[in-house]
Amino acid sequence: MSAQLSVRDLSITLQNGVRILRNVSLEVGAGRVHGLVGESGAGKSMIGKAILGTLPHAMNVTGGQICFGDVDLMAMAPKARRTWIGANAALIPQDPLTALNPSKRIGPQITRRLVDILGWAKTNAKARALDLLAEVQITDPARVMRSYPHELSGGMRQRILIASAFAAEPKLIIADEPTTALDVTVQKQILKLIAQMQAEHGTALLFVTHDLGVVSKVCDTMSVLYAGKVLENAQMRRFFTHPIHPYSRALLAATPTYSNPTGSLAQVPQKVIDGVEQDIRHHDIRNHI
Amino acid sequence: MRDARADIRRPLGARLWLSGGWLTLLVLGALLAPLLAPHDPLAQDLFAGRLPPFWQDGAQRGYPLGTDSLGRDVLSRMLYGARLALVVALVAGTLTCLIGATLGLIAGYYRGWADIIISRIVDIWMAFPPVLFAILLIAVLGTGLTSIIIAIVVIDWTRFARVVRAEAMTQSAMDYVASAQVSGRGHFSTMLTEILPNVLPTILALLTLEMGIAVIVEAILSFVNLSISTDSPTWGGMIAEGRTSVHQAWWVLVFPLIALFLTVLSFSQLGEGLKDRFDPVLR
């Protein structure tokens, strides 16, 4: 399986020298789903932002390569890169409440990419948007196209964002914790929808989450991130049956299960954390020399 | 559900009615001043000095709000004064808004060097005492309508720059801006098509506030005799003249003061009312 996206030795550093990512490498196979798990603050979202070129101002990519198919994104000029990304990749953001422009109707927000980058005629783009909205199970797509974001529920907005992400048939979609901001019943539907859309459209998906349960349902391969470092890249089934890294094992042990619902919540043991952090310190020292 | 909501006609609210009403009245009065004013605002009649307003003893027909110590009609002078006040409010307010909002938007969206430079200039600018700054400017530029407008713009653009910058920064952090960038939008077009429409309600509210402030600044400058010229009728000039004879003829001071007060209040209330009505999130 050829890789749709391969990130090699990616490092991101804050302006004040704090390291956000430490030589991160991962691959997303064409048409495959890759899960990226880690605690909050581990740098999961920053990997997605680095790929899409939307890192905050204070952060800089200080090393590494991001290859999209055969194209090296880091070697592209910013403007060319934006257009390339616009045509080939898309984002399903974390918070559907802030991800749609509140002052614009839904329709133009979905068709914008088709018209702007792919040069579609407006009527074709509109027809396509209506199809997509129907595909993400929105009733009365024509009415929704005319609505403003504040008139719709969170779950509906997330459906719209999913439709919008798939609109231009991108080769890669980055889903940045797409279900975190939704309530549990809606989460399940949205998850199912994303998996279904991904399978139908054959898009490679980088699925950022902190929920191992979600990963086990939708992903083919996965990476575990801790403090900006990838601890383990694994095939999904192998990870859940034979995790290699002690942190991965501890993480799996800490996941609440149906079979033990009343048991107290397990923690990742301090010994494991200490070991990982020592590794990271060594890694930093090695890289500074 | 949306359709049901759209069907509800929301009343304009007392705030918009009252402030809009006063401003409409003012605009009409200013436009029709030559028709409405009973006298030439500059004509003096020393035999008709300090006539009281119409309900007091000794009032004369034709001078409904009385006359000042030189026998000039107060109502006529107020109507012509409204012209100057409104011209200053509209022109100075709009120019201030354009300059300040543009710089604020650039600083808030682009951050980095543009932000550092613009923010430092704003900080330094705001350290000057504004009224003193205005008086100095007028002293250098010379009196006249243009100088007044330039002085107001030069002093007040920082207010817009500050507020719009903060608002643009908040909006830039929203996911929809990242989505726009990811769909291949350039920075400039993202700023204009994504950020600006969402900052617009704030800009609108500030603009009306600024118009009120412009009227006040003009009055302050008239008060210290630095406005347009001593013989053009301005509210500030009338207040300054009325002050000297307040014990003999209070009406020369009080009527322009009321007009000034109502105008400034109406501008700010209009802004708030419009923001409440047109902000897409509050709507």
Boltz contact constraints between the chains, C-beta under 6 A:
constraints:
  - contact:
      token1: [A, 52]
      token2: [B, 182]
      max_distance: 6.0
  - contact:
      token1: [A, 54]
      token2: [B, 178]
      max_distance: 6.0
  - contact:
      token1: [A, 54]
      token2: [B, 181]
      max_distance: 6.0
  - contact:
      token1: [A, 57]
      token2: [B, 111]
      max_distance: 6.0
  - contact:
      token1: [A, 82]
      token2: [B, 184]
      max_distance: 6.0
  - contact:
      token1: [A, 83]
      token2: [B, 184]
      max_distance: 6.0
  - contact:
      token1: [A, 86]
      token2: [B, 183]
      max_distance: 6.0
  - contact:
      token1: [A, 86]
      token2: [B, 184]
      max_distance: 6.0
  - contact:
      token1: [A, 91]
      token2: [B, 182]
      max_distance: 6.0
  - contact:
      token1: [A, 93]
      token2: [B, 175]
      max_distance: 6.0
  - contact:
      token1: [A, 95]
      token2: [B, 175]
      max_distance: 6.0
  - contact:
      token1: [A, 98]
      token2: [B, 174]
      max_distance: 6.0
  - contact:
      token1: [A, 98]
      token2: [B, 175]
      max_distance: 6.0
  - contact:
      token1: [A, 99]
      token2: [B, 175]
      max_distance: 6.0
  - contact:
      token1: [A, 99]
      token2: [B, 176]
      max_distance: 6.0
  - contact:
      token1: [A, 99]
      token2: [B, 179]
      max_distance: 6.0
  - contact:
      token1: [A, 100]
      token2: [B, 176]
      max_distance: 6.0
  - contact:
      token1: [A, 101]
      token2: [B, 176]
      max_distance: 6.0
  - contact:
      token1: [A, 101]
      token2: [B, 194]
      max_distance: 6.0
  - contact:
      token1: [A, 102]
      token2: [B, 280]
      max_distance: 6.0
  - contact:
      token1: [A, 102]
      token2: [B, 281]
      max_distance: 6.0
  - contact:
      token1: [A, 103]
      token2: [B, 197]
      max_distance: 6.0
  - contact:
      token1: [A, 103]
      token2: [B, 198]
      max_distance: 6.0
  - contact:
      token1: [A, 103]
      token2: [B, 280]
      max_distance: 6.0
  - contact:
      token1: [A, 112]
      token2: [B, 183]
      max_distance: 6.0
  - contact:
      token1: [A, 113]
      token2: [B, 183]
      max_distance: 6.0
  - contact:
      token1: [A, 117]
      token2: [B, 184]
      max_distance: 6.0
  - contact:
      token1: [A, 147]
      token2: [B, 2]
      max_distance: 6.0
  - contact:
      token1: [A, 151]
      token2: [B, 2]
      max_distance: 6.0
